[in-house]
Amino acid sequence: MEELIICVAPYPGEKQEEKFPGKMDVAQELICSYNAGASIGHLHVRDDDGLQTTDTRWFQSDIEKVLAACPMIIEGSTGGSPEHTLEERCVSFTVRGIKMGSLNLGSINLWDGVYKNPISDIYYYAQELNDRNLKPFINSVDHES
């Protein structure tokens, strides 16, 4: 039997109130996902309202809850908002409990726009991952839904 690694992202890159109304218990979503077979949780740093932020307090709290309940591997995202700097987009890498970080190897078409990842940014993220001894997570995304 082949091994299968399942990565779950309880929120999309941008909060979509029409699909995810109200406050989501991110930690509980990840714990349930782990119990259903997922081994990696992809997370963006979010505040108490589910909006992307560079303040890691809520993010750290969710990670601590997850790791207290299960051995899920937590992947920090380099997503962030368009106005975030490269340093701010890597803030998830600074949080205790993170084992991996997203490394997008190019720009990504998202709905009606493009999420740009020029080569200079990719080098920056790769260096941050290396400096923090985090494993890069490279994936392909299909946003047709």
Contacts in CASP RR format, 6 or more apart in sequence:
PFRMAT RR
TARGET T0000
AUTHOR 0000-0000-0000
METHOD contacts of the structure
MODEL  1
MEELIICVAPYPGEKQEEKFPGKMDVAQELICSYNAGASIGHLHVRDDDG
LQTTDTRWFQSDIEKVLAACPMIIEGSTGGSPEHTLEERCVSFTVRGIKM
GSLNLGSINLWDGVYKNPISDIYYYAQELNDRNLKPFINSVDHES
5 39 0 8 1.000
5 40 0 8 1.000
6 33 0 8 1.000
6 37 0 8 1.000
6 38 0 8 1.000
6 39 0 8 1.000
6 40 0 8 1.000
7 38 0 8 1.000
7 39 0 8 1.000
7 40 0 8 1.000
7 41 0 8 1.000
7 42 0 8 1.000
7 75 0 8 1.000
7 137 0 8 1.000
7 139 0 8 1.000
8 29 0 8 1.000
8 30 0 8 1.000
8 33 0 8 1.000
8 38 0 8 1.000
8 40 0 8 1.000
8 41 0 8 1.000
8 42 0 8 1.000
9 41 0 8 1.000
9 42 0 8 1.000
9 43 0 8 1.000
10 24 0 8 1.000
10 26 0 8 1.000
10 29 0 8 1.000
10 30 0 8 1.000
10 33 0 8 1.000
10 41 0 8 1.000
10 43 0 8 1.000
11 20 0 8 1.000
11 24 0 8 1.000
11 26 0 8 1.000
11 43 0 8 1.000
11 44 0 8 1.000
11 46 0 8 1.000
11 50 0 8 1.000
12 19 0 8 1.000
12 20 0 8 1.000
13 44 0 8 1.000
13 52 0 8 1.000
13 77 0 8 1.000
13 79 0 8 1.000
13 80 0 8 1.000
14 52 0 8 1.000
15 46 0 8 1.000
15 50 0 8 1.000
15 51 0 8 1.000
15 52 0 8 1.000
23 48 0 8 1.000
23 49 0 8 1.000
23 50 0 8 1.000
24 50 0 8 1.000
26 43 0 8 1.000
26 46 0 8 1.000
26 62 0 8 1.000
27 61 0 8 1.000
27 62 0 8 1.000
27 63 0 8 1.000
27 65 0 8 1.000
27 66 0 8 1.000
27 69 0 8 1.000
28 65 0 8 1.000
30 38 0 8 1.000
30 41 0 8 1.000
30 43 0 8 1.000
30 62 0 8 1.000
30 66 0 8 1.000
30 72 0 8 1.000
31 65 0 8 1.000
31 66 0 8 1.000
31 69 0 8 1.000
31 70 0 8 1.000
31 72 0 8 1.000
33 41 0 8 1.000
33 72 0 8 1.000
34 66 0 8 1.000
34 69 0 8 1.000
34 70 0 8 1.000
34 71 0 8 1.000
34 72 0 8 1.000
35 70 0 8 1.000
38 72 0 8 1.000
39 72 0 8 1.000
39 73 0 8 1.000
40 72 0 8 1.000
40 73 0 8 1.000
40 74 0 8 1.000
40 75 0 8 1.000
40 100 0 8 1.000
40 137 0 8 1.000
41 72 0 8 1.000
41 73 0 8 1.000
41 74 0 8 1.000
41 75 0 8 1.000
42 75 0 8 1.000
42 76 0 8 1.000
42 77 0 8 1.000
42 102 0 8 1.000
42 137 0 8 1.000
43 59 0 8 1.000
43 62 0 8 1.000
43 63 0 8 1.000
43 74 0 8 1.000
43 75 0 8 1.000
43 76 0 8 1.000
43 77 0 8 1.000
43 92 0 8 1.000
44 52 0 8 1.000
44 76 0 8 1.000
44 77 0 8 1.000
44 79 0 8 1.000
44 80 0 8 1.000
44 92 0 8 1.000
45 52 0 8 1.000
45 53 0 8 1.000
45 54 0 8 1.000
45 55 0 8 1.000
45 56 0 8 1.000
45 58 0 8 1.000
45 59 0 8 1.000
45 77 0 8 1.000
45 80 0 8 1.000
45 91 0 8 1.000
45 92 0 8 1.000
45 95 0 8 1.000
46 52 0 8 1.000
46 53 0 8 1.000
46 58 0 8 1.000
46 59 0 8 1.000
47 53 0 8 1.000
47 55 0 8 1.000
47 58 0 8 1.000
48 58 0 8 1.000
52 79 0 8 1.000
52 80 0 8 1.000
52 81 0 8 1.000
52 84 0 8 1.000
54 84 0 8 1.000
54 88 0 8 1.000
54 91 0 8 1.000
56 91 0 8 1.000
56 92 0 8 1.000
56 94 0 8 1.000
56 95 0 8 1.000
59 92 0 8 1.000
59 95 0 8 1.000
60 95 0 8 1.000
60 96 0 8 1.000
63 74 0 8 1.000
63 95 0 8 1.000
63 96 0 8 1.000
63 97 0 8 1.000
63 98 0 8 1.000
66 72 0 8 1.000
66 74 0 8 1.000
67 74 0 8 1.000
67 97 0 8 1.000
73 99 0 8 1.000
73 100 0 8 1.000
74 97 0 8 1.000
74 98 0 8 1.000
74 99 0 8 1.000
74 100 0 8 1.000
75 98 0 8 1.000
75 99 0 8 1.000
75 100 0 8 1.000
75 101 0 8 1.000
75 102 0 8 1.000
75 137 0 8 1.000
76 92 0 8 1.000
76 93 0 8 1.000
76 95 0 8 1.000
76 98 0 8 1.000
76 100 0 8 1.000
76 101 0 8 1.000
76 102 0 8 1.000
77 92 0 8 1.000
77 101 0 8 1.000
77 102 0 8 1.000
78 89 0 8 1.000
78 90 0 8 1.000
78 92 0 8 1.000
78 101 0 8 1.000
78 102 0 8 1.000
78 103 0 8 1.000
78 104 0 8 1.000
78 125 0 8 1.000
79 89 0 8 1.000
79 102 0 8 1.000
79 115 0 8 1.000
80 88 0 8 1.000
80 89 0 8 1.000
86 121 0 8 1.000
86 124 0 8 1.000
86 125 0 8 1.000
89 125 0 8 1.000
90 124 0 8 1.000
90 125 0 8 1.000
90 128 0 8 1.000
92 98 0 8 1.000
92 101 0 8 1.000
93 101 0 8 1.000
93 128 0 8 1.000
93 129 0 8 1.000
93 132 0 8 1.000
93 134 0 8 1.000
94 132 0 8 1.000
98 134 0 8 1.000
99 134 0 8 1.000
99 135 0 8 1.000
100 134 0 8 1.000
100 135 0 8 1.000
100 136 0 8 1.000
100 137 0 8 1.000
101 129 0 8 1.000
101 134 0 8 1.000
101 135 0 8 1.000
101 136 0 8 1.000
101 137 0 8 1.000
102 125 0 8 1.000
102 136 0 8 1.000
102 137 0 8 1.000
102 138 0 8 1.000
102 139 0 8 1.000
103 122 0 8 1.000
103 125 0 8 1.000
103 126 0 8 1.000
103 129 0 8 1.000
103 136 0 8 1.000
103 137 0 8 1.000
103 138 0 8 1.000
104 115 0 8 1.000
104 117 0 8 1.000
104 122 0 8 1.000
104 125 0 8 1.000
104 138 0 8 1.000
105 117 0 8 1.000
105 122 0 8 1.000
105 138 0 8 1.000
106 117 0 8 1.000
106 122 0 8 1.000
107 114 0 8 1.000
107 115 0 8 1.000
107 116 0 8 1.000
107 117 0 8 1.000
107 118 0 8 1.000
108 114 0 8 1.000
108 115 0 8 1.000
108 117 0 8 1.000
108 141 0 8 1.000
109 115 0 8 1.000
109 143 0 8 1.000
110 143 0 8 1.000
111 143 0 8 1.000
126 136 0 8 1.000
129 135 0 8 1.000
129 136 0 8 1.000
END
